[in-house]
Amino acid sequence: MAAVSRVRALKPHAEIIALEKGPWTSYSACGIPYLVGGEVAKLDDLVARTPQQFRDKDRIDVRTRHEVTEIDLDRREVTVHGKEFGRTLKIGFDQLLIGTGGIPVRPPLPGIDLPSVHGVQTLADAEHLLRHATEGRAARVAVVGGGYIGIEIAEAFVRRGLRVSMIEGSDQVMRTLDADMGERVATAIRKAGIDLRLNTQVTGFEADGVVTSAGRIPADLVVLGIGVAPNTALAEAAGISLGVKKSIAVDRRQRTSADGVYAAGDCCESYHRVSGQRVHIALGTVANKQARVAGTNLGGGYATFGGVLGTAVSKLCSTEVGRTGLTVREAIDAGFEPVSQTITGTTTASYLPSARPIVVKMVAEKGSGRVLGAQIIGEEGAAKRIDIVATALWNEMDVESMSELDLGYAPPFSPLWDPVLIAARETAKLV
Amino acid sequence: MAAVSRVRALKPHAEIIALEKGPWTSYSACGIPYLVGGEVAKLDDLVARTPQQFRDKDRIDVRTRHEVTEIDLDRREVTVHGKEFGRTLKIGFDQLLIGTGGIPVRPPLPGIDLPSVHGVQTLADAEHLLRHATEGRAARVAVVGGGYIGIEIAEAFVRRGLRVSMIEGSDQVMRTLDADMGERVATAIRKAGIDLRLNTQVTGFEADGVVTSAGRIPADLVVLGIGVAPNTALAEAAGISLGVKKSIAVDRRQRTSADGVYAAGDCCESYHRVSGQRVHIALGTVANKQARVAGTNLGGGYATFGGVLGTAVSKLCSTEVGRTGLTVREAIDAGFEPVSQTITGTTTASYLPSARPIVVKMVAEKGSGRVLGAQIIGEEGAAKRIDIVATALWNEMDVESMSELDLGYAPPFSPLWDPVLIAARETAKLV
């Protein structure tokens, strides 16, 4: 919908049809844990714009409960199944945007289709989880996966007073961090009262529990947080080229291999500015930026997508986590020789009662000193400092210059030397 | 002291003497308002390192209560008056660092030397103001000047339950902002219960009030917050060249016009990276960075100071203010043709109860779109976002590229598009 709004701005007279399988458009999937946890009052608050608003304001022919079942590139038409009236129709197009998003990974294990096993993706999921959280239908929740989504939804159920287990197959939660930083997040998870089980393989689901390599874990509700795969069945069937992790391959203008066909969001790939590699990163910010680029190009303008850094922030109770660029492990995998340094500090002047702990791990390239990435864990005021590193990374700064940055200082906001600058300075000594 | 610590690290055997007029070394003057306001428990908490710690750890011969009265560049010696024993002695040097700092501006008005009229600079000032705040010696405080220091100290007295007036000679508080943003700060000042008097000239001081162009304002205590001038009498008398606003002229290595003589901190000038002009900015972050550069060069290493952007953050009750680079007014004065756009948003996803208002004004160069500066006013979580703009400015980004930055997003931290990115995007439309 971000793309078609852009097209409408550029082409006031174009006929624009938006086909959506479900009943909603433009909602914040990232907000679902806060709805389930009770911080967001009602489901409608997560809806940024309704289909009717798009119809009225942008004159976009939004058809909800309309599922596209086929894309025919030769005839330049899509086959659409209208669920409400049970009709199937064909709609022609000059240009097509594929924004089919991602689908939560559902491992083909016994019991995976039980009604107690859920994803955290659509507002329908949200409604279902919310009912479980509030109507006493579940007392014990098992969250499968220790990534961002798993952690955020686990906290939501803890807030509701439910007993929560988190089952992670590997030896580390939040695998977008290095192991040493992941360990700090594990500590925060346990401190939040969540029963964390590392190195535990799920082998099946039952109505009242999860079967694992370490025995049975009782659960009335299971939430899957093991990642999102690009939803590309339609594109693949149409013969459109796929790229990394079977996401739709796109160029810098979000064009697919098919003429006049664009893709944006969780269904397609991105370019990583630091590693130089194609990556699949399913994040709302990336999706929205790609959509604007696609929309501009669809509308006859010119725009390219600048790529991603893999920046992300997350929160678990009072613990904040931020990361950008490459971890040490990722840097090595991408062919760099990294150096790294971890510093501890405070978020404000240490003499103020508002001072909170912050740990910054900075990763740089040996020799050149080029910033490769950073990871931050701390309390209030810690995580968003990752934006400083993201902006430095975007500009290919080295740690030495980074340590000279003229950042804002006053005692309630930062120590005299911001922890991020200290991390850069200390890392520069190892280059 | 930051410089001599650096020299010690580089030259383990150098003889280093530090001469300090007062009794303290290395304290946070910026922390004084928080001591007066009661957030910092005791004066000692503001002392980062005592003279004895410098003697013990860095083997620096720190002599407090020793006032340098003359610098003789030909004989390469300084004349020092030891206050404790009433002695005057001469100390030779091979290299000299001048770090005489700034002195609060004290206008030559009738009554300026009354004991009720104070600056906010030294720990002696801090002790005095603290006594007034806590021992019932003053019920009414007049703060002269509506800049950062004036605002912070005014809030401190409000916290203590005192009645506070703020007298500002011009039509705007916080003149490092454009008038439209200054107006928002004025609203916050009034909302905090401070009696703000704009366009009011102070003509004299009396024991129980301030005489102004708009009548007499009762006050048991007067605090001067009308800026800091470089303390350069010694340097000037020695024949060292002065630069902008009579601050000590230095090159990029912090060298003065005199061979082997360096300067750092509030006594000397800086280079502004955006305007390209020499400026005098009295801020702790700048002073500390300059000191490290001076120390490295004094120690036989090589370092240059990267310059300043004029980044600053401040807080008044729940209102946060941030600024970096040039305002519209400053951009015009520096010869640019600026465009600017102001946007309003929220600090977190708008559907969360933690969402707070934020206003971002972005200034860019017409034609090139180069970022020239930004001003932010908002509530919790607003001001430190100025660091994103500061890092973009440092790298001479344009607003279009800036709007593409991959910043951290999760509902408790930011809307999907960070307000800073929206401001950049909207400003790009005017370029």
Interface residues (C-beta under 8 A of the other chain):
Chain A: S28 C30 G31 Y34 E39 V40 D45 L46 Y148 E152 R273 L283 G284 T285 V286 N288 K289 F305 G306 G307 V308 L309 G310 T311 A312 V313 S314 K315 E320 G322 T324 A349 Y351 L352 P353 S354 G381 A383 K384 R385 I386 D387 I388 A390 T391 A392 W394 N395 M397 S401 E404 L405 D406 L407 G408 Y409 A410 P411 P412 F413 S414 L416 W417 D418
Chain B: S28 C30 G31 Y34 E39 V40 D45 L46 Y148 E152 R273 L283 G284 T285 V286 N288 K289 F305 G306 G307 V308 L309 G310 T311 A312 V313 S314 K315 E320 G322 T324 A349 Y351 L352 P353 S354 G381 A383 K384 R385 I386 D387 I388 A390 T391 A392 W394 N395 M397 S401 E404 L405 D406 L407 G408 Y409 A410 P411 P412 F413 S414 L416 W417 D418
